[in-house]
């Protein structure tokens, strides 16, 4: 049985076929170390996409080997190409490969099991015919599992984009490069992959997203890791950058001077303090040109406070500084236990938010636990217009939606930071795409990077807020 199963697994791992499609030549294969997915990978630009549509714990891999550039441009522009014919050709290619693979698995399993049966045969029981029967039954079972569980089934939704190498958000940048080169290309899953995902993806029923719309970048919990600032500059690329707290470890004057360059990264950079930051850091960033948001309004360079709601190119933004911000000068260096969010602190945030509801599009706060009672209230009585809460603190990416409300956490942009090296956290960033007049969050892109290997993944999530189930987690 083990020999038969070994032959089946060996066939899965080694059998591959190249198929000629109208726009490209693809190589079809099975990858054993990526369970339960259909993956499309384009070595030319070093990015790909995975769909969780395979029930067998392997990945059905489609690698683009050669691309007909002229045909790809025509597909991207939706001109002179029969997309249904392309999809049909891709579907036929996958079907043909799977049929051949099933046959190869059966033959390889039978050969491996049969040869082993003859090799271990003896005059004592079990006799060779029983050994062969065992090999045959095992081979049929393995082949049936491949035939039933490997073909992709169900909708191809919730894609995960991935890339390899040190240029952190390669997957997203590749998509943006394509968007700039072919302006009519939509940002929905069907069209983001320049027709490559279209080869196997049925047309979506939802409307497509507008190309080139506004977006903001969310980062938090940098914790003095200034090595990520060039990455933030590349990802923000001239758009708004939101730092949702914990830019530093203690907010000392030295830390403030080292990290104040973040003020020049975004257009503009918006900041609220976290429990590791200080009033010293706030003043330093305000003087450097950042929009420092507090519960009392925008902190101005002279130490006074401006408006509670800041207008950033039509986006109405307010922020709530962390209740545990170090506000006593000279006390930044002391250590203290991890703060706990109390009911009193949550009530304070709720009182602050109440008069802002309907006047603000985005609220930035470091601690997600502070906003939980407000979210519960908004679930029972949805807001009249959409609102986005941008948070941090947990060092874990999170995206939650309920009717007309989105809560987005980009994770830790500093990978735990220089003061948290033991965490070995992946670097995390997020981008929120939206429309203005009125404000409507459209999609979130969540990027994670392995600091050791530089491998990156990017996940694109549509935000259909008006139909979201309260407290739905995606």
C-alpha positions as CSV (number, residue, x, y, z in Angstrom):
1,X,0.0,0.0,0.0
2,X,2.8,2.4,0.9
3,X,4.6,1.7,-2.4
4,X,1.4,2.2,-4.4
5,X,0.7,5.5,-2.7
6,X,4.3,6.5,-3.2
7,X,4.0,5.9,-6.9
8,X,0.8,8.0,-7.0
9,X,2.5,10.9,-5.2
10,X,5.6,10.6,-7.4
11,X,3.4,10.9,-10.5
12,X,1.6,13.9,-9.0
13,X,4.8,15.7,-8.3
14,X,6.6,15.0,-11.6
15,X,4.0,14.9,-14.3
16,X,3.5,18.2,-16.2
17,X,2.3,19.3,-19.6
18,X,2.7,22.4,-21.7
19,X,-0.5,23.7,-23.3
20,X,-0.8,26.3,-26.1
21,X,-3.5,28.9,-25.5
22,X,-4.6,31.7,-27.8
23,X,-2.5,34.2,-25.7
24,X,0.2,32.2,-24.0
25,X,1.8,28.8,-23.4
26,X,1.2,27.5,-19.9
27,X,2.7,24.7,-18.0
28,X,0.3,22.6,-15.9
29,X,1.6,20.8,-12.9
30,X,0.9,19.8,-9.2
31,X,2.8,21.3,-6.3
32,X,2.8,19.4,-3.1
33,X,3.8,22.1,-0.6
34,X,0.8,24.5,-1.2
35,X,-2.3,22.7,0.0
36,X,-5.8,23.1,-1.4
37,X,-5.4,25.8,-4.1
38,X,-5.4,26.7,-7.8
39,X,-2.4,28.8,-8.5
40,X,-1.5,31.0,-11.5
41,X,2.1,32.2,-11.6
42,X,3.8,34.5,-14.1
43,X,7.6,34.3,-13.8
44,X,8.1,37.2,-16.1
45,X,6.9,39.7,-13.5
46,X,7.4,37.4,-10.5
47,X,3.8,37.4,-9.2
48,X,0.9,35.1,-9.1
49,X,-2.5,34.4,-7.5
50,X,-4.0,31.5,-5.5
51,X,-7.6,30.5,-5.2
52,X,-8.8,28.0,-2.6
53,X,-10.8,26.0,-5.0
54,X,-9.0,22.6,-4.7
55,X,-10.1,20.0,-2.1
56,X,-7.0,17.8,-2.4
57,X,-4.1,19.0,-0.2
58,X,-2.0,20.1,-3.2
59,X,-1.8,23.0,-5.5
60,X,-2.9,22.7,-9.1
61,X,-0.3,25.1,-10.7
62,X,-0.7,27.0,-14.0
63,X,2.7,28.7,-14.9
64,X,2.8,31.1,-17.8
65,X,5.8,30.1,-19.9
66,X,5.5,32.3,-22.9
67,X,3.1,35.2,-23.6
68,X,1.9,36.6,-26.9
69,X,2.3,40.2,-26.0
70,X,0.0,41.6,-28.7
71,X,-2.8,39.2,-27.7
72,X,-2.3,40.1,-24.0
73,X,-2.7,43.8,-24.8
74,X,-5.8,43.2,-26.8
75,X,-7.3,41.2,-23.9
76,X,-6.4,43.9,-21.4
77,X,-8.1,46.5,-23.6
78,X,-11.1,44.2,-24.3
79,X,-10.5,44.6,-28.0
80,X,-10.5,42.1,-30.9
81,X,-10.3,39.1,-28.6
82,X,-13.0,36.5,-27.9
83,X,-12.6,36.2,-24.1
84,X,-15.1,33.4,-23.9
85,X,-13.0,31.5,-26.5
86,X,-9.8,32.1,-24.4
87,X,-11.5,30.9,-21.2
88,X,-12.9,27.8,-23.0
89,X,-9.4,27.0,-24.4
90,X,-7.9,27.3,-20.9
91,X,-10.7,25.2,-19.4
92,X,-10.1,22.5,-22.1
93,X,-6.4,22.6,-21.4
94,X,-6.9,22.1,-17.7
95,X,-9.4,19.3,-18.3
96,X,-7.1,17.5,-20.7
97,X,-4.2,17.8,-18.3
98,X,-6.3,16.4,-15.4
99,X,-7.4,13.4,-17.5
100,X,-3.9,12.6,-18.5
101,X,-2.7,13.1,-14.9
102,X,-5.4,10.6,-13.6
103,X,-4.2,8.0,-16.1
104,X,-0.5,8.6,-15.2
105,X,-1.3,8.4,-11.5
106,X,-3.1,5.1,-12.0
107,X,-0.3,3.5,-14.1
108,X,2.5,4.8,-11.7
109,X,0.6,3.5,-8.7
110,X,0.0,0.1,-10.2
111,X,3.6,-0.2,-11.4
112,X,5.0,0.8,-8.0
113,X,2.6,-1.5,-6.1
114,X,2.9,-4.4,-8.5
115,X,6.7,-4.4,-8.6
116,X,6.7,-4.2,-4.8
117,X,4.3,-7.1,-4.6
118,X,6.5,-9.3,-6.7
119,X,9.6,-8.2,-4.8
120,X,8.2,-9.3,-1.4
121,X,6.3,-12.4,-2.6
122,X,7.0,-15.5,-0.7
123,X,5.6,-19.0,-0.4
124,X,3.9,-18.1,2.9
125,X,0.8,-16.0,3.0
126,X,-0.2,-13.5,1.8
127,X,0.1,-14.9,-1.7
128,X,1.1,-12.7,-4.6
129,X,-2.4,-12.4,-5.9
130,X,-3.5,-10.8,-2.6
131,X,-0.6,-8.5,-2.7
132,X,-1.5,-7.5,-6.3
133,X,-5.1,-7.1,-5.3
134,X,-4.1,-4.8,-2.4
135,X,-1.9,-2.8,-4.8
136,X,-4.7,-2.5,-7.4
137,X,-7.3,-1.5,-4.8
138,X,-5.0,1.2,-3.3
139,X,-4.1,2.4,-6.8
140,X,-7.8,2.8,-7.7
141,X,-8.6,4.6,-4.4
142,X,-5.7,7.0,-4.9
143,X,-6.7,7.6,-8.5
144,X,-10.3,8.2,-7.5
145,X,-9.2,10.7,-4.9
146,X,-7.2,12.6,-7.5
147,X,-10.0,12.6,-10.0
148,X,-12.6,13.8,-7.5
149,X,-10.7,16.2,-5.3
150,X,-8.1,17.8,-7.6
151,X,-10.3,19.6,-10.2
152,X,-11.2,23.1,-9.1
153,X,-14.8,23.5,-7.9
154,X,-16.9,26.3,-6.7
155,X,-16.4,30.1,-7.3
156,X,-12.9,31.4,-7.7
157,X,-13.1,34.2,-5.2
158,X,-11.0,35.5,-2.3
159,X,-7.7,35.5,-4.2
160,X,-4.3,35.7,-2.6
161,X,-1.6,37.4,-4.6
162,X,2.0,36.5,-4.0
163,X,5.5,37.5,-5.1
164,X,9.1,36.6,-4.2
165,X,12.1,38.8,-3.5
166,X,13.0,41.9,-1.5
167,X,10.9,44.5,-3.4
168,X,8.1,44.2,-0.8
169,X,4.8,44.8,-2.4
170,X,5.7,43.3,-5.8
171,X,2.3,41.8,-6.4
172,X,0.4,45.1,-5.9
173,X,3.0,47.1,-7.8
174,X,2.7,44.7,-10.8
175,X,-1.0,45.2,-10.9
176,X,-0.6,48.9,-10.7
177,X,1.9,48.9,-13.5
178,X,-0.5,47.0,-15.6
179,X,-3.3,49.5,-14.7
180,X,-1.2,52.5,-15.7
181,X,-0.2,50.9,-19.0
182,X,-3.7,50.0,-20.0
183,X,-6.0,52.5,-18.5
184,X,-9.2,50.7,-19.3
185,X,-8.2,47.7,-17.2
186,X,-10.6,47.2,-14.3
187,X,-9.3,46.5,-10.8
188,X,-11.7,43.6,-10.1
189,X,-10.3,40.1,-9.9
190,X,-11.4,39.3,-13.5
191,X,-9.3,42.0,-14.9
192,X,-6.4,42.6,-12.5
193,X,-4.4,39.8,-14.0
194,X,-4.4,41.1,-17.6
195,X,-6.4,38.3,-18.8
196,X,-4.3,35.6,-17.1
197,X,-6.9,35.1,-14.3
198,X,-9.6,35.4,-17.0
199,X,-8.3,32.2,-18.6
200,X,-9.9,30.2,-15.8
201,X,-12.1,32.7,-14.0
202,X,-15.8,32.9,-14.9
203,X,-17.1,36.5,-15.3
204,X,-18.1,38.0,-11.9
205,X,-21.6,39.1,-11.2
206,X,-20.5,42.2,-9.3
207,X,-19.7,45.5,-11.0
208,X,-16.0,46.3,-11.6
209,X,-14.1,48.8,-9.6
210,X,-13.0,52.1,-11.2
211,X,-9.4,52.2,-12.2
212,X,-7.0,54.8,-10.8
213,X,-9.2,55.9,-7.9
214,X,-8.0,57.4,-4.6
215,X,-6.4,55.2,-1.9
216,X,-4.6,55.5,1.3
217,X,-1.9,53.4,2.9
218,X,-2.2,52.2,6.5
219,X,0.8,51.3,8.6
220,X,1.2,50.9,12.4
221,X,3.5,49.5,15.0
222,X,6.8,50.4,13.3
223,X,8.6,50.4,16.7
224,X,11.7,52.3,15.5
225,X,12.3,50.0,12.6
226,X,13.4,52.8,10.3
227,X,14.5,50.2,7.7
228,X,10.9,50.0,6.5
229,X,10.6,53.7,5.8
230,X,11.8,53.4,2.2
231,X,9.2,50.6,1.7
232,X,6.5,52.9,3.1
233,X,7.6,55.6,0.6
234,X,7.3,53.2,-2.3
235,X,3.9,51.8,-1.2
236,X,2.4,55.2,-0.4
237,X,3.7,56.6,-3.8
238,X,2.5,60.1,-3.3
239,X,-0.8,59.2,-1.6
240,X,-2.0,59.6,2.0
241,X,-0.1,57.6,4.6
242,X,-1.8,56.8,7.9
243,X,0.3,55.7,10.9
244,X,-2.0,54.2,13.5
245,X,0.3,54.4,16.4
246,X,3.5,52.9,17.9
247,X,5.9,54.6,15.6
248,X,8.4,54.3,18.4
249,X,9.1,52.1,21.5
250,X,9.0,54.9,24.1
251,X,8.8,58.1,22.2
252,X,12.1,59.5,23.5
253,X,13.6,62.6,21.9
254,X,16.2,60.4,20.1
255,X,13.5,58.1,18.7
256,X,11.5,61.1,17.6
257,X,14.4,62.6,15.7
258,X,15.1,59.2,14.0
259,X,11.5,58.6,13.0
260,X,10.4,62.1,12.1
261,X,11.3,61.5,8.4
262,X,8.0,59.6,8.2
263,X,6.3,63.0,8.1
264,X,7.6,63.5,4.5
265,X,6.6,60.1,3.2
266,X,2.8,60.5,2.7
267,X,0.9,63.2,0.9
268,X,0.1,63.9,3.6
269,X,1.2,61.7,6.5
270,X,-1.4,61.3,9.3
271,X,-0.6,60.1,12.7
272,X,-2.1,59.1,16.0
273,X,-0.1,58.0,19.0
274,X,0.0,54.4,20.3
275,X,0.7,53.2,23.9
276,X,4.5,53.2,23.0
277,X,4.5,56.8,21.8
278,X,4.8,60.1,23.6
279,X,3.8,63.8,23.5
280,X,7.4,64.5,22.6
281,X,6.9,62.5,19.4
282,X,3.6,64.2,18.6
283,X,5.2,67.6,18.7
284,X,8.2,66.5,16.7
285,X,6.0,65.1,13.9
286,X,3.7,68.2,13.9
287,X,6.7,70.5,13.5
288,X,7.9,68.2,10.7
289,X,4.7,68.7,8.7
290,X,2.7,65.6,9.6
291,X,-1.0,65.8,10.4
292,X,-1.1,64.7,14.1
293,X,-4.6,63.8,15.1
294,X,-5.7,63.8,18.8
295,X,-9.0,63.6,20.7
296,X,-8.8,67.4,21.1
297,X,-8.2,68.1,17.4
298,X,-5.2,68.4,15.1
299,X,-2.0,69.2,17.0
300,X,-0.4,72.3,15.4
301,X,3.3,73.0,15.4
302,X,3.0,75.7,18.1
303,X,1.3,73.2,20.5
304,X,-2.3,74.5,20.0
305,X,-5.1,72.5,18.5
306,X,-6.8,72.9,15.2
307,X,-10.0,71.4,13.8
308,X,-11.3,68.0,15.1
309,X,-12.0,66.8,11.5
310,X,-9.3,67.3,8.9
311,X,-10.1,67.4,5.2
312,X,-7.5,65.6,3.1
313,X,-8.3,66.0,-0.6
314,X,-12.0,65.6,0.2
315,X,-11.6,62.8,2.7
316,X,-12.8,63.7,6.2
317,X,-10.4,62.3,8.9
318,X,-10.4,62.3,12.7
319,X,-8.1,60.5,15.1
320,X,-8.1,59.5,18.8
321,X,-4.7,59.5,20.5
322,X,-4.0,56.4,22.7
323,X,-5.1,56.9,26.3
324,X,-1.7,55.4,27.4
325,X,0.4,57.9,25.5
326,X,3.4,59.0,27.6
327,X,2.5,62.7,28.2
328,X,4.9,63.6,31.0
329,X,8.2,64.9,29.5
330,X,11.2,63.0,30.8
331,X,9.3,59.8,31.6
332,X,9.6,58.2,28.2
333,X,12.4,55.8,29.3
334,X,10.5,54.0,32.0
335,X,9.1,50.6,31.4
336,X,5.5,49.7,32.3
337,X,3.2,46.8,31.9
338,X,1.0,46.3,28.8
339,X,-2.0,48.6,29.2
340,X,-5.5,47.2,29.6
341,X,-8.6,48.7,27.9
342,X,-11.3,49.4,30.5
343,X,-15.0,50.1,30.2
344,X,-14.3,53.7,31.3
345,X,-11.8,54.2,28.4
346,X,-14.3,52.7,25.9
347,X,-17.0,55.0,27.2
348,X,-14.6,57.9,26.7
349,X,-14.1,57.0,23.1
350,X,-17.8,56.6,22.5
351,X,-18.5,60.1,24.0
352,X,-15.8,61.5,21.7
353,X,-17.2,59.8,18.6
354,X,-20.9,60.5,19.1
355,X,-20.9,64.1,17.8
356,X,-18.6,63.2,14.9
357,X,-20.9,60.5,13.4
358,X,-22.0,61.7,10.0
359,X,-19.2,64.3,9.9
360,X,-16.3,62.0,9.4
361,X,-15.3,59.3,6.8
362,X,-12.2,57.8,8.5
363,X,-11.4,57.4,12.2
364,X,-7.8,56.5,13.2
365,X,-7.3,54.9,16.6
366,X,-4.4,52.7,17.8
367,X,-6.2,50.2,20.1
368,X,-9.0,48.2,18.4
369,X,-10.6,47.3,21.8
370,X,-11.5,51.0,22.3
371,X,-14.0,51.0,19.5
372,X,-15.8,47.7,20.2
373,X,-18.8,49.3,21.9
374,X,-19.1,51.8,19.1
375,X,-19.0,49.0,16.6
376,X,-21.8,47.2,18.4
377,X,-23.9,50.3,18.4
378,X,-23.3,50.8,14.7
379,X,-24.3,47.2,14.0
380,X,-27.6,47.7,15.7
381,X,-28.1,51.2,14.1
382,X,-26.0,51.4,10.9
383,X,-24.6,54.9,10.0
384,X,-26.3,57.0,7.4
385,X,-23.0,57.0,5.4
386,X,-20.0,54.6,5.3
387,X,-17.2,55.0,7.8
388,X,-13.8,53.3,8.1
389,X,-11.9,52.7,11.3
390,X,-8.1,52.3,10.8
391,X,-6.5,50.6,13.8
392,X,-3.2,48.8,14.9
393,X,-1.7,47.5,18.1
394,X,-2.4,43.8,17.7
395,X,0.4,43.2,15.2
396,X,-2.0,41.1,13.2
397,X,-3.8,41.9,10.0
398,X,-7.5,42.1,10.3
399,X,-10.4,43.1,8.1
400,X,-13.9,43.3,9.4
401,X,-17.0,44.6,7.8
402,X,-20.6,45.3,8.8
403,X,-23.2,47.4,7.1
404,X,-21.6,50.7,6.1
405,X,-18.6,50.1,8.4
406,X,-15.1,48.7,7.8
407,X,-12.4,48.1,10.3
408,X,-8.9,47.7,8.9
409,X,-5.7,46.6,10.6
410,X,-2.5,46.4,8.5
411,X,-0.5,44.4,11.1
412,X,2.9,45.5,12.2
413,X,4.8,47.6,9.6
414,X,8.0,47.2,11.6
415,X,7.8,43.4,11.9
416,X,7.7,43.8,15.7
417,X,10.4,46.6,15.5
418,X,13.9,46.8,16.9
419,X,12.5,46.4,20.5
420,X,10.4,43.4,19.7
421,X,12.8,41.2,17.7
422,X,11.7,38.0,19.6
423,X,8.2,38.3,18.0
424,X,9.5,37.4,14.4
425,X,6.3,39.0,13.1
426,X,5.8,39.4,9.3
427,X,5.8,42.9,8.0
428,X,2.3,44.0,7.3
429,X,0.8,46.9,5.4
430,X,-2.7,47.7,4.1
431,X,-4.2,50.0,1.5
432,X,-7.8,51.2,1.4
433,X,-9.4,52.1,-2.0
434,X,-12.4,54.4,-1.9
435,X,-14.5,56.9,-3.8
436,X,-15.3,60.4,-2.7
437,X,-18.5,62.5,-2.8
438,X,-19.8,60.4,-1.1
439,X,-17.2,58.4,0.6
440,X,-17.4,54.7,-0.1
441,X,-14.7,52.1,0.7
442,X,-14.4,49.9,-2.3
443,X,-11.5,47.4,-1.6
444,X,-8.7,46.6,0.8
445,X,-5.3,45.3,-0.2
446,X,-3.4,43.6,2.6
447,X,0.4,42.9,2.1
448,X,2.5,40.7,4.3
449,X,6.3,40.2,3.9
450,X,8.5,37.5,5.5
451,X,11.5,39.6,6.8
452,X,13.8,36.6,6.5
453,X,13.2,35.6,2.9
454,X,11.6,38.7,1.5
455,X,8.7,36.7,0.1
456,X,5.5,38.8,-0.1
457,X,1.8,38.0,-0.3
458,X,-0.9,40.5,-1.2
459,X,-4.6,39.9,-0.7
460,X,-7.3,41.9,-2.4
461,X,-10.7,42.1,-0.7
462,X,-13.8,43.7,-2.1
463,X,-15.8,45.7,0.4
464,X,-19.5,45.5,-0.4
465,X,-20.5,47.3,2.8
466,X,-24.2,47.8,2.0
467,X,-24.8,44.1,1.9
468,X,-22.3,43.0,4.6
469,X,-23.5,40.9,7.5
470,X,-22.8,42.6,10.8
471,X,-19.4,41.7,12.3
472,X,-18.6,39.5,9.3
473,X,-14.9,38.6,9.3
474,X,-13.1,38.2,6.0
